[in-house]
Amino acid sequence: MKLRHLILFFAILSTNVLAAGFCTIGDEFTILDKEAFNRLSEKNYTSFSEGITPEELFPTAPNHFSAESTNLSETKYVYNETSSLLEAGPESSVALEAEEASRLLSSIGRTASEVGGAALEVLGPIGGAVAVGFWARDVAQAFEDESRTSYDRFATVMELVDWFGVLKLPQRSIDRHILINRWNNMAAGDHYSFTIHDDIVTRQDLRDKRHWASLAANQHKTIEAIVKSYASDVALKYQAYYQESVRAQTVLSNQLITTVDKELTKTLFFQLGINKDRNRLFSSDIRSVCQPEVDAVYALFSQQRSNSLTSASPSIRAAVNALSALQHCQNSVLEQMITKLDQLRSNNLSGLDRNSLTQLYVRTLNAKKKIAETADNHVRIISAKLQSLMRGEGLQLIDKLFDSGVIANTNDFFKEQASRYAVDEMARSLLYRPATARELSSKVLVLQASYQSCSRLGILGGDPNFRGCVEYTRVPAETRRFEPSQDEVVREIKVPVREHYYSIFNETLNILIQNGWNPETEEQWLEQQILSYSEHQRNIKQNVTTKAQVYRWLFDSRQQLGSDCIGEQSCAGWSASYLAKENLSRTSSLDDIARWLASYSGRGQYVHRKRVEQLDELIEPALESEWKATQGRQFYSYVYPNSFDIEKYAPFIASALQNSTLDVANLSGNALPLAKGIVKSHMAEALELSKQNGANWLHSQLGDFQRYMAIVHSQRTSVGRHVSEMQDNAPVLFSEILPAHILRYLISDLIPDSYDARLLSSIDALYNPSSELGQKITTLVSMSRMFNEVSNSGCESNFIAWKEALLAISKDPSLHWLSPISTWLNNVTYQQLTNQAIVEWGIMKQNELGQGIHCNML
């Protein structure tokens, strides 16, 4: 265990913090490259770690104060014993009045009103130093035990991650909205990959077999792209779950560490309380303990300022009385503080001897270590389980894709179409004619028809003079079956093998885990969607244009053709009766028109020559453009194997492009950046609309564009991590760790000049009279004996000497690590300096009025 902590220490300590940087608003829908992501990750992790950095893991004595409740009652299903220990608190050793409880509560950074309860209820019991130390140990042990058995309470780790929702993690809802629901829809079969071209028409066009072989090859590319997208989508889902787990363990460990810190602070503040006017006052009260006396001084001179210049000034006696009262209060506080401090370092403070204080600090620190280690182990275990589930779920979706039949059916269709062409090709080669419909369907050519052959000669009709064939035998037809394996093109059309795509999925997932998302790859993917969409729109537009030209030259009148027919005697059209006889109309397909034109018998008629020439020139390009448009509609993902059909599966984006000022048929070149801007801005708009319309609406309107948006979101909402030179090969996904202000306890005894060593050294210094701190305390105690209480008639005290002694202790580095003792002493020092400043101000004001105080209150 220590070795792992040592590795963690060097990994964190060697971090080179990069200059903080973040994307501007205009770049908010851009995937970050590794360098930019690392910079953002550094920034996010520093924020997640509450400003603690690897360079200074313990810049000050750690204090974990929180204005929020540390009650974990909502976690009782998993952390029942831990929650019960927090609710009960340590064994109480004292009883407080409600007013005292309120003041002590304020000293530890909270008020009853903030948490909506009575002060005594909110404050909880006040245990002795020994009791608090043992209680902190028990809390940490219960947390470890219940974390270890938490998996037993759930069927899967996913249920445990879902249970973390009881902690009300603020990021959880939006993450699930953007990252997780999409995969859940896909896993349920709601994705174009499960219905991809299941609407393929059975139109048997005799296209070149190489065309179908090309589509079949593109099918492999399409499945590869789909499987890679599965890897990306499932990684987004489980990375989000992992982030939830890190945040949840952070919340739990933060609350536990805050609670044990609070109990330590509460106990020490209670032990170091002072008295005034029969009230027990605690650390936060000390700053204002002499406020009535301060108010009296201000009132005395404020009254003088409000009167006219001729009004009588405060008498010397009144001024001395007010200032002496303030100094009396000041000295009383100081005397009690010095007494407490002297008793503490002399082992004379009841309930807080050296052994008790040491145990309190050490057991509390050890509890923090165990809490941090438990949370860290929990995160690691959850990470491993989530990654295993992630792989399994991705492979299950590939199985579902193959088991749906869509891949085999499409492949069979392509092979069938290529085979039909090959059969026709074979018929033309052997029989010098096209294959019949039956031959195309059966894949069998009839080379020689079946016939009857005479198998026995004999007498016919009983007349010996007539001999002939008396028995016939049917000779079967000579046929040749088309064998796909013997055609070099058709035999290359092979059914995709799912195991091959398992490998692609696993390889892609490994790369994602190691390197994260590649911005160049993702930007190219985004651009390719736009370019494929634009090419498809261009083919549709071209089809409309060329088809209209064919119809124009076939059906328009000579007058409608206008200048194209002026002076042309060979431009006459066909009569309506002829067209009707040939079943030709404006609803006829180009194929129908092509067949008519191929068999048209009137080519020798001069009056139609111009039109026939134009139709001969137009029909092939028109058929080709129609095929391209039809092919895009029917086989979009195979024509554009790395693209999905935006019109079908991202209608919100398609509508935005159609309604823009851009020519959707020409989105390349300078138009591409503008089109990308439209796509990205409408991703943001769709995300905003989905808050009302729901996650399913987002999935149905953005299609695979949601994945791009999810990657952007995942990068920017990561809790972050530190990337040191030693960690260049560290994975990007599932690499986030608990924040530094928690993890630092795992290595608090390993780092140079460690916190553990400083703490123990500071305790030794407090109790060692010969230490630098001990000598300063001795000087302060000695100085305090030189002062007498200031009377109403005298003001002979000299503050300067013991002020210096007081400041020397407050600034001592050893005391710095003994929080909250240092906080208590700092509050006393603040009170002494501010009150003395008011005394000096009062003397100065009285002297300005010509009635000087002729004694030294400075």
Secondary structure, 3 states (H helix, E strand, C coil): CHHHHHHHHHHHHCCCCCCCCCCCHHHCCCCCCHHHHHHHHHHHHHHHCCCCECCECCCCCCCCCCCCCCCCHHHCCCCHHHHHHHHHCCCECCCCCHHHHHHHHHHCCCCHHHHCCCHHHHHCCCECHHHHHHHHHHHHHHHHHHHHCHHHHCCCHHHHHHHHHHHCCCCHHHHHHHHHHHHHHHHCCCCHHHCCCCCCCCCCCCCCHHHHHHHHHHHHHHHHHHHHHHHHHHHHHHHHHHHHHHHHHHHHHHHHHHHHHHHHHHHHHHHCCEEECCEEECHHHHCCCCHHHHHHHHHHHHHHHHCCCCCCCCCHHHHHHHHHHHHHHHHHHHHHHHHHHHHHHCCCCCCCCHHHHHHHHHHHHHHHHHHHHHHHHHHHHHHHHHHHHHHHHHHHHHHHHHHCCHHHHHHHHHHHHHHHHHHHHHHHHHHCCCCCHHHHHHCEEEEECCEEEEEEEEEECCEEEEEEEEEEEEECCEEEECCHHHCCCHHHCCCCCHHHHHHHHHHHHHHHHHHCCCHHHHHHHHHHHHHHHHHHHHHHHHHHHHHHHHHHHHHCCHHHHHHHHCCCCCCCCCCHHHHHHCCCCCCCCHHHHHHHHHHCCCCCCHHHHHHHHHHHHHHHHHHHHHHHHHHHHHCHHHHCCCCCCHHHHCHHHHHHHHCCCCCCCCCCCCHHHHHHHHHHHHHHHHHHHHHHHCHHHHHHHHCCHHHHHHHHHHHHHCCCCCCCHHHCCCCCCCCCCCCHHHHHHHHCCCCCCCHHHHHHHHHHHHHCCCCHHHHHHHHHHHHHCCCCCCCCCCCCCCHHHHHHHHHHHHCCHHHHCCCCHHHHHHHHHHHHHHHHHHHHHHHHHHHHCCCCCCCCCC
